[in-house]
């Protein structure tokens, strides 16, 4: 990210273009998580309860990505034709996708910014397929609680709604496709829009399971049970 740093004295002898500035974290990373090998390991739940949304929805998680070079799915419900997915692209961008009647029929949002490697990052994405606009109240991506610039894309039939299908998976999609290499914790799936202020409020304190519009949530802290009453245990 870009910052303006004002100092009380001339520091041109100490700093130069390209130097990195480390700032104090404003959110706390998880202490326990699921560590996935990027090939054979993922979590799955068939026929998840309560997952009926077709338009506005939010997915968030803590992630620690090991490397770039391949798409890694954080969480998804996708059968190759219908569903949705939150992914990290091959170059590290956060992307939330909605599908309707074909893998080529989608609406999605993606951050321009890449997440760093080997560091815990909290990511959140909200997709409003029908409005297809990028604002803090329609479609957005947040990284560590900050709203970041995004791009929108549609293809095929340019759907304004998705169709639910497939198993709910964490760490992959469609039976192990696009596996995630790294660590994942505190995954949350919401069936409606969530304000950015509410997302920030849950980042450090963790999820309880009864948050408004929450469908399923997983601490992945020595447990794969759903924190929510829908009980979509993995």
N, C-alpha and C positions, 0 to 999 in steps of 0.2 A: 504494500500500500504506500501511498505518498503522504508525507507529513511536512509541516512547516515547523522548524525548531528555532526558537528565538533565544539567544544567549546574551549575557550582559557584557561580554568581551569578544574580541576578534579571535576566532578559532580556525582561521584559514590554514595555520601551520599544523593543525592537528587532524583536520578532516579533508577529504578529497572526494570527487565524484565516484560513485560506485560503492562507497563504504556502507556497511549495514549498521543499522541502529536497532538494538534490542530493547524493547519496552516491557514493562511489567504486565503480566497477563491480567486481564479483567475477568476471566472465567477460569474455573478449576477443572483440570482434566480428570477423567475417571481413574480410579486406582485398580479396578479389576475389569476384565473384558474377555471377549472371545478372540482368539488368535487363529487366523485362517491361512491355509497354505497356498491359496491361489490356484488350486487344481482340483482337488477332490473333496474339500471340506465346505459344507454349507448347512444351513438349518432350513427345515421345511415344515409346513402345515397344510394339509389338504382341506379343501372346503372351509376356509376360514369364516367364522361367524361375524355378522355385522358389517361386512365389507361390501356395501352396495352402492357407494357413491359413483357418480358418472361424470361429475364436472369438478367443482372446487375440492381440493384436498391438499394436505401437507404431509411431508415426510421429513423427519430429522434424525440425526445420529451423531455420536462422537466417532471419528475415524482416525486411524493412524496408518497412512499408506506407505508401503515399503518401496514401491518403485513405479515409474511411469512405463508406458510402452504397450499396455493392453487395457481395454475397457474392464473395469471392475464394478460389479453390481453390489450396492450397499443393501438395498431391499427392493423387492418386486413382487408383483402378482401378474404373471404374464405367461401365456401358453404358446407363444410364437405367432399368435394372431391378434389376440385381445389382451387388454390389461394395462399395467403401468409399471414404471421402474424408476428408481433413483440410482444414478450411476456416477462413477468418476471416469471421465473419458481417458483416452490413451495419453493425453497431455495434461491431465490433472484438473480439468474443469468439472464442476458439479452440474449435472443435467437431470431434469425430471421430465419423464415422457408419459404420454397417454396414447393408447392404441385403440383402434376401432375397425374390426373386420379386415385386418391385414397388417403384417409387419411394416409395410410401406405406407400405411395410412396412420399418420401420427401428428400430434401437436406436442411441442416441447419447449422448454426454456433451458438455457445454459449460461453459466457464468463465463465472463471473459477471463477472470482471474483463475489461476491454478492454485490448488492447495499445496502446501509444502510437503516434502517427504520426511518420514521418520519423526513426525511431531503430531501430537494430538490436536485435532481441529474439530470444532463443532460446526456441522453443516445443516442447513434447513432450506427446503424449497417448497414453495406454494405454487400450484398450477391452476389458473382459471382459464379453462379451455374455451369457454364460450365468449369471453371478452377479448381474449388474445391481446392483452396489453401488459406492459411491464411497469407496474407501480408498486408502492409499498402496501397497497390494499388489494391488488389483483394478483399478478404473478410476480414472484420475487425469489431471490436466493440470498441467504445470509451465511456469512462465514465468521465464526466466533462472535456471533451476535450483531454483526454489522451488515447492513444492506449493501450489496455489491452490484455493479452494472451487469446486466444480462442481455442476451439476445433471444429472440423468439423464432421458431421455425415450424412450418407445417409442410406436409407432403401428401401425395396420393389424393384422398378425398378431402383433405384438410378438415379433419373431424373437429366438431365443437363439443363432443362428449365422448367418453371412453366406454368400453364394454368390459365388465369384470369377468375374468376367466383365469383358470390355472391355480396352482398352489401358491400360497404365500411363502416366500423364501427370503432369508437373510444371508447375504454373502454370495448370491447367485440369482439366476432367473431360469425359468423353463427347464428345471431338472438338472441344474448344475452348469448351465451356460454362463459365460462371462464371470467366472469366479473372482472373488475379491482377495487380493494378497495384502494382508496386514491385519490390523486389529479393529474391532467394532464394539461399541458399547452404547447403551441407552438409546435404542431405536424406538421411535414413536411414529405412529400413523394416525392421522386425523381425517375425518370424513367431511370436513368443512374448512372454511378459512380460519386462520388463527392470526391474531395481531402480532406484529413483531415485538411489541412490548411483552406479550405473554410468553413468547418464545424465549426472550432474554431472561424472564423471571424463572424459567425452568432449567436453564443451562447449568447453573452451579448447584442448585438445590436438589436436582434429580427429579424423576417422575414418580408420582404417587400411584397413578393408574385411573383416577377418576376425573382427570382434567376434561374440560368441556370439549366435546366432539372427538375425544380420543377413542379409537377403535381397538388398538392393540399397542402395547409397550413392553419392551424387554430390557432389563438392566444388563443381561449377559454377564452378571457377576456371580459365577458359580450356579447359575440358574437359567433355564431356557423357558420358564413359565411366563405366561402373559400376566402382566400386572393389572390389566383391565378385566372387567367382569365377563367379557366375551370369551375369555379362557382359551384363546388360540395358542395353546402350548405347542412349542416346536418339538 
